[in-house]
Amino acid sequence: MNTSKSKWLLSTVGAGVLGSALTLGVVTNTDILKQDSGLQATTQSENSTPYNVQKTASTTQNSLSDMVADASKAVVGVENYQSAGNRFAGSSESQKAGSGSGVVFKTEGAVAYIITNNHVIENASKIGITTASGKETAAVLVGTDPLTDLAVLKIDKKFAEGMLSFGDSEKLRAGDAVVAIGNPLGLDFSGTVTQGIVSAPTRSIDVDTSAGSWEMDVIQTDAAINPGNSGGALLNASGELIGINSLKIAQNGVEGLGFAIPSNDVQPLSDKLMKDGKIERPYIGVGLVDLAEVPEMYVQDIPENVKGGVMVSNVDLSSPAGKAGFKEQDVITEVNGKAIDSSTALRKVLYTDLKVGEQAKFTIYRDGKQQIVDVTLSSNADSKK
């Protein structure tokens, strides 16, 4: 392969490792709408018979404040402590590197489990928990998944002051009322409660994670999001957990664009993290560069009818792709007949349509000629052995 091309590909891969950090967490901050009472003045003739007035039992519903008071007990503060100092000098202290929120969602035996965002606890050497009443304890990391930005922690059950049940996020409709509870700007504002609506029950947004770019499926709310709310609860009117507040659009002039991971995604992922400590996904073993980012001089051999794809920048020879014969500068345009126009699209197909052990057909272009390469997918866990 041409030396200049190799240098360019390596520099591109190096640049691709750098991702932008997201300002994360969600709190809604909208005015509560009020309705007119609808009372009307009426008159009664002097000769009419008066009505008999009887007292009847009334059926009362829990108020919003009652629901919030109960739900808030399950929302905790999560503090990320990271090592500081020189371990070779014999001293290494932990300093608080950030804080967020978490939700107690399950108890089992003497243990209570907390769901939060991966970015809240990422790279932590110690994780601290502060309950709604202000009690402090240490948490143990059970499992984490950087790609979906979820993590499960566990604490002693005696510190679990409440617990939230998962609701069905599939039932959400635009306009449904939602309540967010979390700790914006740290524990000084712990237990902050705000109300809003579902702006859109399903959105797909591109995010940069420590595991690579990913198209995340989220609930959009008109939430005002502040750092520290990440990992907090998004509740429906019944007080059920229907989302984990995670993202915001941080841009001048933009307000009310907040996002939460839907409960119907959170629940199965949290179960897998509790069981295995990680999420197993198919692995092929190549570095990728979006074709749209490759200079024209490197794609001159690709036919004009090819509108998108990804170029292979490096290949792990011991990986499934290496064993299948992939080479640097191969251009992937389809997987099992599905068009691939970016590395994010390729990950989406691999992680949602395919399973470990399955065989996938990759349509590639090599030296301007189309080829089909069969790849038997292995596990991402195998790649780290």
Secondary structure, 3 states (H helix, E strand, C coil): CCHHHHHHHHHHHHHHHCCCCCCCCCCECCCCCCCCCCCCCCCCCCCCCCCCCCCCCCCCCCCHHHHHHHHHCCEEEEEEEEEECCHHHCCCEEEEEEEEEEEEEEEECCEEEEEECHHHHCCCCEEEEECCCCCEEEEEEEEEECCCCEEEEEEEHHHCCCCCCECCHHHCCCCCEEEEEECCCCHHHCCEEEEEEEEEEEEEEEEEECCEEEEEEEEEECECCCCCCCCCEEECCCCCEEEEEEEECCCCCCCCCEEEEEHHHHHHHHHHHHHHCCCCCEECCEEEEEHHHCCHHHCCCCCCCCCCCEEEEEECCCCHHHHHCCCCCCEEEEECCEECCCHHHHHHHHHHHCCCCCEEEEEEEECCEEEEEEEECEECCHHHC
